[in-house]
Amino acid sequence: MTSPTIREISRTERASAQFRGVRARGLVESVDVLEHPERLSEGGWWALVGDFSGRVRAWRFAEVEQLAPSEPLGADPGAWRGPEASSWTSSMSQSEYEAAVAATRAAIREGEVYQVNVCRVLSAPLPLGPEGTEPDALALAARLARHNPAPHAGLLHVPAGESGEPVWVVSASPELYLRLEDGVLSSRPIKGTAREPEGLTDKDRAENVMITDLVRNDLQRVCEPGTVDVTALLAPEQHPGLVHLVSTVTGRLTPEVAAAPDRWARVLEASYPPGSVSGAPKSSALRTIAALEPVDRGPYCGAFGWVDADAGRAELAVAIRTFWWDRTGGGELRFGTGAGITWDSDPSAEWAETELKARRLVAIASSGTHWAP
């Protein structure tokens, strides 16, 4: 009997996935990764979405085309029809967000936690189109690629009504959660955001070091002793409209983990959710987030990318700068934004950081705006 968490799917051209350098069509099956991690070791190319709350799903595609990294998406950016710019609402008002920052600082003062990423979710109505068609994920991805190119951009769309679990995610993520290549696991946590490099502060640098150390500890749980190394620390990295501080951590998987059929369950257990969007210590930060944030983050701050089981390679982004569409309530487009909170945080400045991270992307995705870089 087929498990209810694995669905065989008749191949269809409507479902698609695309990331830098690869395009996939012909959906074959979907799987709950944590219940059936061995499926990602048996072969095939999989697109993966992990919700921040912990659920991780993957969709296997039969037709995988290798592309040049700079190859356009093949869609008309002008075909995107987004929500009205004035229709976006936030899961937390400015006063509510600043109160959450103050509550986090109180938890830090009591020694319960050192750093917490506090987020809010923006949403806007975006109903089904003619004949019940879902919003054009490829068109939004093309629009983002034109106006906000990102190193880990991608899309995954499996429409509802087809066999298998639906999904609609479009990301312009700048952050690498995990890359696996030749047995080496890499992560590039981002902490520290400003409009210009001169705006990066001592608080940003201290926060980056703290989270880099957390990521190093995560990788040590599945990597060979002595191989985990911080190969870059506090490197400024320019992105459209802002600059980040980025560090790089690498390590070689232990032979036991590398050969294990459930290696992806082990790697995720060691490192999920990503430390840069949860906090330190991670378990305490997650309790604080659950107490303060009024809505579920969904795929925002989770994992988004691909696993090539045949080649033994994978690239998963931290799903920030990410849109997802939900058909509940008539259809909504959603987008998350947040900031890392430490004892040195100023509530109004942290709110301003969430605005900075969201402003450009939300404008690009909204109708009635004529975005010019």
C-alpha positions as a Python dict, from the first residue, in 0.01 Angstrom:
ca = {
    (1, 'M'): (0, 0, 0),
    (2, 'T'): (132, 344, -90),
    (3, 'S'): (203, 563, 211),
    (4, 'P'): (-24, 868, 232),
    (5, 'T'): (287, 1087, 263),
    (6, 'I'): (418, 973, -76),
    (7, 'R'): (198, 1045, -376),
    (8, 'E'): (265, 916, -724),
    (9, 'I'): (173, 1192, -966),
    (10, 'S'): (92, 1176, -1334),
    (11, 'R'): (353, 1386, -1509),
    (12, 'T'): (233, 1731, -1598),
    (13, 'E'): (379, 2042, -1752),
    (14, 'R'): (183, 2272, -1522),
    (15, 'A'): (402, 2197, -1222),
    (16, 'S'): (748, 2352, -1245),
    (17, 'A'): (1055, 2445, -1046),
    (18, 'Q'): (1339, 2675, -1140),
    (19, 'F'): (1653, 2785, -961),
    (20, 'R'): (1977, 2940, -1078),
    (21, 'G'): (2120, 2705, -1337),
    (22, 'V'): (1838, 2450, -1341),
    (23, 'R'): (1480, 2415, -1462),
    (24, 'A'): (1255, 2116, -1384),
    (25, 'R'): (922, 1990, -1517),
    (26, 'G'): (733, 1663, -1523),
    (27, 'L'): (629, 1610, -1164),
    (28, 'V'): (657, 1250, -1048),
    (29, 'E'): (591, 1239, -674),
    (30, 'S'): (579, 1436, -352),
    (31, 'V'): (715, 1327, -16),
    (32, 'D'): (732, 1431, 348),
    (33, 'V'): (1108, 1448, 392),
    (34, 'L'): (1120, 1389, 767),
    (35, 'E'): (893, 1085, 746),
    (36, 'H'): (1062, 939, 438),
    (37, 'P'): (1415, 1089, 417),
    (38, 'E'): (1544, 778, 239),
    (39, 'R'): (1356, 882, -76),
    (40, 'L'): (1601, 1171, -124),
    (41, 'S'): (1889, 925, -118),
    (42, 'E'): (1745, 677, -367),
    (43, 'G'): (1780, 905, -669),
    (44, 'G'): (1621, 1182, -868),
    (45, 'W'): (1608, 1560, -861),
    (46, 'W'): (1391, 1713, -590),
    (47, 'A'): (1265, 2065, -518),
    (48, 'L'): (1236, 2119, -144),
    (49, 'V'): (1035, 2353, 80),
    (50, 'G'): (1075, 2354, 456),
    (51, 'D'): (829, 2547, 672),
    (52, 'F'): (984, 2736, 962),
    (53, 'S'): (766, 2533, 1199),
    (54, 'G'): (954, 2218, 1095),
    (55, 'R'): (760, 2044, 820),
    (56, 'V'): (980, 1971, 516),
    (57, 'R'): (837, 1858, 180),
    (58, 'A'): (996, 1765, -151),
    (59, 'W'): (869, 1718, -507),
    (60, 'R'): (1056, 1497, -755),
    (61, 'F'): (1072, 1603, -1119),
    (62, 'A'): (1155, 1383, -1417),
    (63, 'E'): (1272, 1646, -1669),
    (64, 'V'): (1567, 1851, -1546),
    (65, 'E'): (1740, 2099, -1774),
    (66, 'Q'): (2076, 2253, -1689),
    (67, 'L'): (2093, 2624, -1768),
    (68, 'A'): (2354, 2895, -1770),
    (69, 'P'): (2331, 3080, -1437),
    (70, 'S'): (2248, 3404, -1620),
    (71, 'E'): (1982, 3251, -1847),
    (72, 'P'): (1649, 3438, -1821),
    (73, 'L'): (1341, 3266, -1685),
    (74, 'G'): (1159, 3273, -2016),
    (75, 'A'): (855, 3460, -1885),
    (76, 'D'): (729, 3813, -1938),
    (77, 'P'): (779, 4017, -1617),
    (78, 'G'): (496, 4241, -1737),
    (79, 'A'): (254, 3948, -1718),
    (80, 'W'): (256, 3955, -1339),
    (81, 'R'): (-65, 4087, -1184),
    (82, 'G'): (-4, 4147, -817),
    (83, 'P'): (-214, 4295, -538),
    (84, 'E'): (-273, 4665, -508),
    (85, 'A'): (11, 4838, -327),
    (86, 'S'): (-231, 4986, -73),
    (87, 'S'): (-384, 4649, 17),
    (88, 'W'): (-91, 4505, 215),
    (89, 'T'): (-140, 4456, 589),
    (90, 'S'): (100, 4341, 860),
    (91, 'S'): (57, 4070, 1122),
    (92, 'M'): (203, 4321, 1371),
    (93, 'S'): (165, 4698, 1379),
    (94, 'Q'): (469, 4912, 1454),
    (95, 'S'): (370, 4942, 1819),
    (96, 'E'): (311, 4568, 1847),
    (97, 'Y'): (643, 4488, 1683),
    (98, 'E'): (831, 4730, 1904),
    (99, 'A'): (662, 4573, 2209),
    (100, 'A'): (785, 4232, 2088),
    (101, 'V'): (1137, 4373, 2064),
    (102, 'A'): (1108, 4507, 2420),
    (103, 'A'): (984, 4167, 2540),
    (104, 'T'): (1279, 3999, 2371),
    (105, 'R'): (1521, 4237, 2538),
    (106, 'A'): (1359, 4152, 2871),
    (107, 'A'): (1416, 3782, 2802),
    (108, 'I'): (1779, 3858, 2719),
    (109, 'R'): (1816, 4054, 3043),
    (110, 'E'): (1687, 3751, 3236),
    (111, 'G'): (1944, 3527, 3065),
    (112, 'E'): (1682, 3318, 2882),
    (113, 'V'): (1821, 3390, 2537),
    (114, 'Y'): (2098, 3592, 2369),
    (115, 'Q'): (1949, 3673, 2030),
    (116, 'V'): (1610, 3624, 1865),
    (117, 'N'): (1495, 3692, 1510),
    (118, 'V'): (1151, 3855, 1546),
    (119, 'C'): (941, 3858, 1229),
    (120, 'R'): (609, 3974, 1094),
    (121, 'V'): (412, 3858, 792),
    (122, 'L'): (269, 4096, 531),
    (123, 'S'): (-32, 3984, 329),
    (124, 'A'): (-251, 4120, 51),
    (125, 'P'): (-558, 3982, -128),
    (126, 'L'): (-475, 3807, -454),
    (127, 'P'): (-769, 3596, -576),
    (128, 'L'): (-779, 3326, -838),
    (129, 'G'): (-785, 3444, -1196),
    (130, 'P'): (-1018, 3352, -1483),
    (131, 'E'): (-1131, 2990, -1480),
    (132, 'G'): (-977, 2943, -1138),
    (133, 'T'): (-616, 2991, -1246),
    (134, 'E'): (-360, 3052, -975),
    (135, 'P'): (-130, 3358, -984),
    (136, 'D'): (154, 3331, -1234),
    (137, 'A'): (453, 3232, -1019),
    (138, 'L'): (691, 3234, -1317),
    (139, 'A'): (593, 3591, -1407),
    (140, 'L'): (660, 3711, -1052),
    (141, 'A'): (995, 3530, -1050),
    (142, 'A'): (1085, 3699, -1379),
    (143, 'R'): (987, 4039, -1239),
    (144, 'L'): (1203, 3983, -932),
    (145, 'A'): (1492, 3860, -1145),
    (146, 'R'): (1478, 4182, -1349),
    (147, 'H'): (1450, 4426, -1060),
    (148, 'N'): (1600, 4242, -763),
    (149, 'P'): (1840, 3967, -877),
    (150, 'A'): (1947, 3734, -598),
    (151, 'P'): (2202, 3450, -582),
    (152, 'H'): (1951, 3195, -450),
    (153, 'A'): (1637, 3301, -634),
    (154, 'G'): (1389, 3037, -736),
    (155, 'L'): (1030, 2926, -776),
    (156, 'L'): (826, 2615, -715),
    (157, 'H'): (465, 2589, -830),
    (158, 'V'): (245, 2280, -812),
    (159, 'P'): (-114, 2399, -871),
    (160, 'A'): (-396, 2270, -656),
    (161, 'G'): (-624, 2022, -824),
    (162, 'E'): (-340, 1816, -964),
    (163, 'S'): (-236, 1492, -801),
    (164, 'G'): (-5, 1566, -513),
    (165, 'E'): (30, 1844, -261),
    (166, 'P'): (5, 2198, -398),
    (167, 'V'): (276, 2458, -336),
    (168, 'W'): (339, 2816, -456),
    (169, 'V'): (667, 2979, -352),
    (170, 'V'): (874, 3247, -527),
    (171, 'S'): (1197, 3359, -361),
    (172, 'A'): (1468, 3620, -411),
    (173, 'S'): (1679, 3490, -125),
    (174, 'P'): (2035, 3620, -83),
    (175, 'E'): (2123, 3365, 188),
    (176, 'L'): (2264, 3012, 162),
    (177, 'Y'): (2133, 2775, 427),
    (178, 'L'): (2312, 2459, 312),
    (179, 'R'): (2512, 2354, 8),
    (180, 'L'): (2633, 1996, -30),
    (181, 'E'): (2901, 1925, -288),
    (182, 'D'): (3168, 1650, -289),
    (183, 'G'): (3074, 1562, 67),
    (184, 'V'): (3137, 1917, 194),
    (185, 'L'): (2853, 2100, 369),
    (186, 'S'): (2857, 2482, 353),
    (187, 'S'): (2643, 2755, 508),
    (188, 'R'): (2660, 3135, 470),
    (189, 'P'): (2461, 3301, 750),
    (190, 'I'): (2360, 3664, 706),
    (191, 'K'): (2343, 3896, 1005),
    (192, 'G'): (2374, 4272, 975),
    (193, 'T'): (2174, 4489, 734),
    (194, 'A'): (2210, 4852, 631),
    (195, 'R'): (2157, 5074, 329),
    (196, 'E'): (2532, 5129, 290),
    (197, 'P'): (2841, 4959, 437),
    (198, 'E'): (2900, 5264, 658),
    (199, 'G'): (2566, 5195, 826),
    (200, 'L'): (2674, 4856, 964),
    (201, 'T'): (2724, 4875, 1340),
    (202, 'D'): (2909, 4699, 1621),
    (203, 'K'): (2574, 4543, 1709),
    (204, 'D'): (2556, 4395, 1356),
    (205, 'R'): (2907, 4254, 1382),
    (206, 'A'): (2853, 4105, 1727),
    (207, 'E'): (2525, 3947, 1614),
    (208, 'N'): (2689, 3794, 1306),
    (209, 'V'): (2969, 3640, 1515),
    (210, 'M'): (2711, 3495, 1756),
    (211, 'I'): (2506, 3333, 1480),
    (212, 'T'): (2815, 3214, 1293),
    (213, 'D'): (2923, 3031, 1606),
    (214, 'L'): (2576, 2874, 1633),
    (215, 'V'): (2596, 2755, 1269),
    (216, 'R'): (2944, 2617, 1333),
    (217, 'N'): (2808, 2415, 1626),
    (218, 'D'): (2519, 2289, 1409),
    (219, 'L'): (2752, 2162, 1138),
    (220, 'Q'): (2979, 1994, 1392),
    (221, 'R'): (2694, 1758, 1477),
    (222, 'V'): (2713, 1592, 1133),
    (223, 'C'): (3064, 1675, 1012),
    (224, 'E'): (3400, 1512, 1080),
    (225, 'P'): (3586, 1652, 1383),
    (226, 'G'): (3842, 1911, 1284),
    (227, 'T'): (3688, 1983, 944),
    (228, 'V'): (3441, 2255, 1045),
    (229, 'D'): (3591, 2594, 970),
    (230, 'V'): (3481, 2956, 938),
    (231, 'T'): (3636, 3040, 602),
    (232, 'A'): (3500, 3397, 589),
    (233, 'L'): (3382, 3621, 872),
    (234, 'L'): (3191, 3950, 855),
    (235, 'A'): (3226, 3993, 479),
    (236, 'P'): (3019, 4287, 348),
    (237, 'E'): (2800, 4179, 57),
    (238, 'Q'): (2606, 4423, -160),
    (239, 'H'): (2251, 4341, -268),
    (240, 'P'): (1989, 4558, -439),
    (241, 'G'): (1902, 4842, -205),
    (242, 'L'): (2103, 4720, 94),
    (243, 'V'): (2421, 4559, 225),
    (244, 'H'): (2461, 4252, 447),
    (245, 'L'): (2734, 4104, 661),
    (246, 'V'): (2791, 3742, 554),
    (247, 'S'): (3007, 3469, 706),
    (248, 'T'): (3088, 3126, 561),
    (249, 'V'): (3110, 2797, 752),
    (250, 'T'): (3215, 2466, 594),
    (251, 'G'): (3265, 2108, 709),
    (252, 'R'): (3295, 1756, 566),
    (253, 'L'): (3013, 1516, 642),
    (254, 'T'): (3115, 1216, 849),
    (255, 'P'): (3129, 893, 645),
    (256, 'E'): (2843, 757, 855),
    (257, 'V'): (2613, 1051, 777),
    (258, 'A'): (2720, 1071, 412),
    (259, 'A'): (2633, 704, 357),
    (260, 'A'): (2314, 697, 564),
    (261, 'P'): (1981, 656, 376),
    (262, 'D'): (1833, 910, 618),
    (263, 'R'): (2119, 1158, 587),
    (264, 'W'): (1887, 1449, 509),
    (265, 'A'): (1686, 1382, 824),
    (266, 'R'): (2013, 1387, 1020),
    (267, 'V'): (2138, 1707, 857),
    (268, 'L'): (1806, 1882, 913),
    (269, 'E'): (1783, 1761, 1271),
    (270, 'A'): (2126, 1912, 1335),
    (271, 'S'): (2067, 2249, 1173),
    (272, 'Y'): (1697, 2327, 1129),
    (273, 'P'): (1552, 2585, 1133),
    (274, 'P'): (1841, 2801, 1013),
    (275, 'G'): (2017, 2976, 1299),
    (276, 'S'): (2023, 3319, 1134),
    (277, 'V'): (1643, 3338, 1137),
    (278, 'S'): (1578, 3177, 1473),
    (279, 'G'): (1834, 3284, 1733),
    (280, 'A'): (2068, 3167, 2005),
    (281, 'P'): (2040, 2942, 2191),
    (282, 'K'): (1811, 2804, 1922),
    (283, 'S'): (1570, 2617, 2150),
    (284, 'S'): (1515, 2923, 2371),
    (285, 'A'): (1480, 3151, 2070),
    (286, 'L'): (1213, 2925, 1920),
    (287, 'R'): (1012, 2939, 2243),
    (288, 'T'): (1035, 3319, 2241),
    (289, 'I'): (925, 3336, 1877),
    (290, 'A'): (625, 3110, 1949),
    (291, 'A'): (521, 3336, 2234),
    (292, 'L'): (560, 3667, 2048),
    (293, 'E'): (467, 3614, 1683),
    (294, 'P'): (89, 3606, 1621),
    (295, 'V'): (91, 3409, 1292),
    (296, 'D'): (279, 3110, 1155),
    (297, 'R'): (571, 3198, 927),
    (298, 'G'): (490, 2924, 674),
    (299, 'P'): (785, 2874, 436),
    (300, 'Y'): (930, 3214, 529),
    (301, 'C'): (1259, 3159, 718),
    (302, 'G'): (1248, 2790, 629),
    (303, 'A'): (1444, 2612, 356),
    (304, 'F'): (1396, 2646, -20),
    (305, 'G'): (1600, 2482, -293),
    (306, 'W'): (1691, 2151, -450),
    (307, 'V'): (1853, 1815, -387),
    (308, 'D'): (2010, 1616, -673),
    (309, 'A'): (2029, 1268, -522),
    (310, 'D'): (2200, 1120, -830),
    (311, 'A'): (2485, 1372, -823),
    (312, 'G'): (2509, 1394, -442),
    (313, 'R'): (2461, 1771, -459),
    (314, 'A'): (2217, 2013, -300),
    (315, 'E'): (2161, 2385, -259),
    (316, 'L'): (1909, 2513, -6),
    (317, 'A'): (1851, 2880, 62),
    (318, 'V'): (1713, 3038, 375),
    (319, 'A'): (1368, 3136, 253),
    (320, 'I'): (1392, 3508, 319),
    (321, 'R'): (1283, 3773, 64),
    (322, 'T'): (1021, 3514, -21),
    (323, 'F'): (660, 3530, -141),
    (324, 'W'): (409, 3252, -100),
    (325, 'W'): (49, 3232, -211),
    (326, 'D'): (-231, 3078, -8),
    (327, 'R'): (-577, 3014, -151),
    (328, 'T'): (-752, 3035, 188),
    (329, 'G'): (-974, 3336, 243),
    (330, 'G'): (-1017, 3384, -130),
    (331, 'G'): (-643, 3397, -203),
    (332, 'E'): (-360, 3592, -38),
    (333, 'L'): (-3, 3676, -134),
    (334, 'R'): (226, 3677, 168),
    (335, 'F'): (575, 3803, 243),
    (336, 'G'): (777, 3791, 565),
    (337, 'T'): (1022, 4039, 709),
    (338, 'G'): (1213, 4048, 1035),
    (339, 'A'): (1519, 4159, 1230),
    (340, 'G'): (1762, 4005, 1475),
    (341, 'I'): (1713, 4133, 1830),
    (342, 'T'): (1994, 4159, 2085),
    (343, 'W'): (2031, 4350, 2409),
    (344, 'D'): (2166, 4645, 2206),
    (345, 'S'): (1855, 4662, 1987),
    (346, 'D'): (1654, 4980, 1960),
    (347, 'P'): (1286, 4890, 1895),
    (348, 'S'): (1223, 5167, 1642),
    (349, 'A'): (1546, 5090, 1456),
    (350, 'E'): (1453, 4721, 1434),
    (351, 'W'): (1111, 4811, 1294),
    (352, 'A'): (1288, 5031, 1037),
    (353, 'E'): (1507, 4734, 939),
    (354, 'T'): (1199, 4522, 870),
    (355, 'E'): (1064, 4805, 655),
    (356, 'L'): (1393, 4832, 465),
    (357, 'K'): (1396, 4459, 389),
    (358, 'A'): (1034, 4457, 270),
    (359, 'R'): (990, 4788, 90),
    (360, 'R'): (1163, 4712, -238),
    (361, 'L'): (1031, 4357, -280),
    (362, 'V'): (673, 4441, -191),
    (363, 'A'): (676, 4733, -434),
    (364, 'I'): (807, 4510, -713),
    (365, 'A'): (532, 4254, -648),
    (366, 'S'): (247, 4507, -630),
    (367, 'S'): (24, 4627, -909),
    (368, 'G'): (-9, 4999, -960),
    (369, 'T'): (363, 5052, -905),
    (370, 'H'): (616, 5125, -1177),
    (371, 'W'): (936, 5002, -1024),
    (372, 'A'): (1260, 5153, -1146),
    (373, 'P'): (1586, 5044, -979),
}
